[in-house]
Amino acid sequence: MKTLLVYYSRTDVTKKIAKMIQEKINCDIEEITDDDKYSGKLGFLKGGMNASMGRTSDINIISKNPTDYDLIIIGTPVWASNIATPIYTYLMKYNKDFKNVASFCTCMGNGYEKTLKNISEITGKEQISTMFFTAEDIKNPEEKINIFINEIK
Ligand SMILES: Cc1cc2nc3c(=O)[nH]c(=O)nc-3n(C[C@H](O)[C@H](O)[C@H](O)COP(=O)(O)O)c2cc1C
């Protein structure tokens, strides 16, 4: 199955999981960037506001065409119990191009269920697998990642 992992990471937590998955399954990877729109304290506030209001914002041009893949894995941090705005923007733009979807999110400890459910709703697809990481889980993510990978195979 040709797989693309698409993620956004403001402080590298989601990136760490994305890279671990990539190493294990050797998939293509696309980091969504936006010229640090959400960096710093002001960025934190703007991110929380945009995510809770379901706003999109500009993201940089993508390098991989999602239509070329059998499976898209989405990785997002949880923002205000929701999908982080850059990934929400990506999903709104490209979800019609997805064949199959799996996703994961990282968070401090809450909002992951709603976030993963929203990804299913936006894509209109039952996801092949989902997983989440709280600040506690992130210390030892290996087991969850292995289960996820078994499910998407
Ligand atoms: C704008 C904003 C809103 C957040 N809202 C939540 C939240 O609702 N629940 C939660 O558990 N963590 C929340 N967090 C914490 C992040 O989800 C968490 O630190 C995540 O692992 C960061 O991933 P990253 O380093 O890939 O950006 C929020 C962080 C930001 C920047």
The ligand as a Gaussian input file, in Angstrom:
#p B3LYP/6-31G(d) Opt

LIG

0 1
 C       -3.060000      26.530000      20.408000
 C       -2.891000      25.288000      21.227000
 C       -3.996000      24.680000      21.809000
 C       -3.853000      23.482000      22.535000
 N       -4.974000      22.866000      23.027000
 C       -4.843000      21.672000      23.680000
 C       -6.011000      20.956000      24.143000
 O       -7.156000      21.350000      23.931000
 N       -5.801000      19.803000      24.833000
 C       -4.551000      19.292000      25.097000
 O       -4.453000      18.259000      25.738000
 N       -3.428000      19.936000      24.629000
 C       -3.547000      21.101000      23.930000
 N       -2.430000      21.745000      23.453000
 C       -1.119000      21.116000      23.646000
 C       -0.645000      20.363000      22.391000
 O       -1.682000      19.595000      21.807000
 C        0.502000      19.403000      22.714000
 O        1.511000      20.063000      23.404000
 C        1.029000      18.743000      21.437000
 O        1.674000      17.517000      21.753000
 C        2.014000      19.647000      20.711000
 O        2.423000      19.029000      19.511000
 P        3.517000      19.676000      18.542000
 O        4.781000      19.824000      19.319000
 O        3.651000      18.683000      17.447000
 O        3.002000      20.992000      18.066000
 C       -2.555000      22.924000      22.719000
 C       -1.438000      23.563000      22.145000
 C       -1.597000      24.709000      21.389000
 C       -0.399000      25.354000      20.743000

